Amino acid sequence: MRGIGACGRIGLLLILGFGCRPSPVPASPTPAGQPSPVPVLPTAAPVPATPEEKIRELRLRSPAFADGDPIPVAYTCTGADRSPPLRWDAPPPGTRSLALIMDDPDAPGGRFIHWVLYQIPPDRTELPEGVPAEPAVEGIGFQGRNDFGRIGYGGPCPPPGPAHRYRFTLYALDISLDLPPGADAAAVEQAIQGHIRGIGRLVGRYGR
């Protein structure tokens, strides 16, 4: 047997050396018709949601009486039963309509609705005395049905006894209400949920 030359010895050593290394594990084949998996990269931290805007306080007032004072007889069922004049601050930006509800929380049978007014133009900042008792009043808005069963304003008319509170609540809304004239307070209050941008309140008192 002939001896192995220098070149042969080097080749044999190389073969033996490679034979000691572990064989690489072949990658699992991608099933036919499916794309190769995309490596998942780390994502950025989520941006926190912008907090909801705070409901702005509107200053609602009347030239006829101050907050907490007695309501003059002219605006009650004992007098002319006409609506009092009201004024308020300019509503916040984004306001698309205003709504006003007057109620008596002290009525014997529970809360009593005296006035429902909605679709008030957002650029309006006052109501005149004696809004006509009509379902739609040009330049002012739509009027709903009160708990007297009538459209428009129904003044304070409590039974004899301690004075009742009468709350005028003004809402600045970010929508125009999809309600026809003649809606009741429950329908208006349901429609404005989640759309109130500002609230103003004036409370008067009246007793007989």
C-alpha positions in Angstrom: 0.0 0.0 0.0 1.4 3.3 -1.0 1.9 6.0 1.6 -0.4 9.0 1.7 1.2 12.1 0.4 1.2 15.5 2.1 -1.7 16.8 0.1 -3.6 13.6 0.8 -3.0 13.9 4.5 -4.3 17.5 4.6 -7.4 16.5 2.7 -8.1 13.6 5.1 -7.8 16.0 8.1 -10.2 18.5 6.5 -12.7 15.7 5.9 -12.4 14.4 9.5 -12.7 17.9 10.9 -15.9 18.8 9.1 -17.3 15.4 10.0 -17.2 16.3 13.7 -19.3 19.4 13.4 -23.1 19.0 13.9 -25.1 19.1 10.7 -27.3 22.2 10.4 -31.0 21.6 10.9 -32.8 22.4 7.7 -35.5 25.0 8.0 -39.1 23.8 7.9 -40.4 24.3 4.5 -43.2 26.8 4.0 -46.4 25.1 2.9 -47.2 25.7 -0.7 -49.6 28.6 -1.3 -48.7 30.4 2.1 -46.5 33.4 2.3 -43.3 33.3 4.4 -43.9 34.4 8.0 -43.1 38.1 8.5 -41.0 38.8 11.6 -42.9 40.6 14.3 -41.3 44.0 15.2 -41.8 45.7 18.5 -44.4 48.5 18.3 -44.3 52.0 19.8 -46.1 52.6 23.1 -49.8 53.5 22.6 -50.7 57.2 22.6 -53.2 57.8 25.4 -56.6 58.9 24.2 -57.4 62.6 24.5 -59.5 63.2 27.6 -63.1 64.3 27.1 -63.6 68.0 27.1 -65.1 69.3 30.4 -68.7 70.5 30.2 -68.5 74.3 30.3 -70.6 76.2 32.8 -72.8 78.8 31.1 -74.2 81.8 33.1 -78.0 81.8 32.7 -79.8 84.8 34.0 -83.0 86.9 33.7 -83.6 90.6 33.9 -86.9 89.8 35.7 -85.5 88.1 38.7 -82.2 87.0 40.2 -81.1 83.4 40.9 -82.9 82.1 44.0 -85.4 85.0 44.1 -89.2 84.9 43.7 -90.5 84.8 40.1 -92.7 87.8 39.4 -96.5 87.0 39.3 -96.6 88.1 35.6 -94.8 84.9 34.7 -97.1 82.6 36.6 -100.5 81.1 36.2 -101.9 83.7 38.6 -100.7 86.5 36.3 -100.3 86.7 32.5 -98.5 83.3 32.4 -95.9 84.5 29.8 -92.4 83.3 29.7 -89.7 85.5 31.4 -86.8 87.0 29.4 -83.6 85.0 29.6 -80.0 85.7 28.7 -76.9 83.6 28.7 -73.2 83.6 27.8 -72.0 82.7 24.3 -71.8 78.9 24.1 -68.5 77.1 23.6 -67.1 76.5 20.1 -68.6 73.6 18.3 -72.1 74.2 19.7 -74.7 73.4 17.0 -77.9 74.0 18.9 -79.2 74.9 22.4 -82.1 73.4 24.4 -83.9 74.7 27.5 -86.0 72.8 30.0 -87.9 74.4 32.9 -89.2 72.1 35.6 -90.5 72.0 39.2 -88.8 69.4 41.3 -91.0 70.1 44.3 -94.4 69.3 42.7 -96.5 66.9 44.8 -96.5 64.2 42.1 -92.8 64.5 41.4 -91.0 66.5 38.8 -93.3 68.6 36.7 -92.2 70.0 33.3 -93.2 73.6 32.5 -91.3 74.4 29.3 -89.4 72.5 26.6 -87.6 74.5 24.0 -85.0 73.1 21.6 -83.3 73.7 18.2 -82.4 77.1 19.5 -79.8 78.6 17.1 -76.2 78.4 18.6 -75.6 82.1 18.0 -78.6 83.2 20.0 -77.8 84.4 23.6 -81.2 85.5 24.8 -85.0 84.8 24.7 -87.5 87.7 24.8 -90.3 87.9 27.2 -93.5 86.1 26.1 -92.3 83.5 23.6 -95.4 82.6 21.5 -97.0 79.3 22.4 -96.4 77.7 19.0 -94.6 74.5 18.0 -92.0 76.3 15.9 -91.1 80.0 16.5 -89.0 81.6 13.8 -85.5 82.5 15.0 -86.0 80.9 18.4 -86.6 77.2 17.8 -89.0 74.3 18.4 -91.3 74.1 21.5 -92.4 70.8 23.1 -95.3 69.7 25.2 -95.3 70.5 28.9 -97.0 68.6 31.7 -100.1 70.8 31.4 -100.5 69.1 28.1 -99.8 72.2 26.1 -97.2 73.4 23.7 -94.9 76.1 25.0 -94.5 77.8 28.3 -96.6 77.0 31.3 -95.8 79.2 34.3 -95.5 78.3 38.0 -98.8 77.2 39.4 -98.2 75.4 42.7 -100.9 74.4 45.2 -101.2 76.6 48.3 -98.3 76.0 50.7 -94.5 76.5 50.7 -92.8 78.0 47.7 -91.6 75.7 45.0 -88.3 75.9 43.0 -88.5 76.4 39.3 -85.3 75.4 37.4 -84.5 76.8 34.0 -81.7 74.6 32.6 -79.9 75.6 29.3 -77.9 73.0 27.3 -75.3 73.8 24.7 -75.2 70.8 22.3 -72.7 69.6 19.7 -75.6 68.3 17.5 -78.8 69.6 15.9 -81.5 67.5 17.4 -83.4 65.2 15.0 -86.8 65.9 16.7 -89.9 67.4 15.3 -91.8 70.2 17.1 -93.9 69.1 20.0 -91.5 66.6 21.6 -91.7 66.1 25.3 -88.9 66.6 27.9 -88.1 62.9 28.0 -87.4 62.7 24.3 -85.3 65.8 24.4 -83.3 64.6 27.4 -82.7 61.3 25.8 -81.5 62.9 22.5 -79.0 65.2 24.2 -77.2 62.4 26.1 -73.5 62.4 25.2 -73.8 65.7 23.3 -73.7 68.3 26.1 -70.9 70.9 25.8 -72.2 73.5 28.3 -74.9 73.8 31.0 -76.4 76.9 32.6 -79.1 77.0 35.3 -81.3 79.6 36.8 -83.6 78.9 39.8 -86.6 81.0 40.7 -89.2 80.5 43.5 -92.9 80.9 43.7 -95.6 80.0 46.2 -99.2 80.8 46.8 
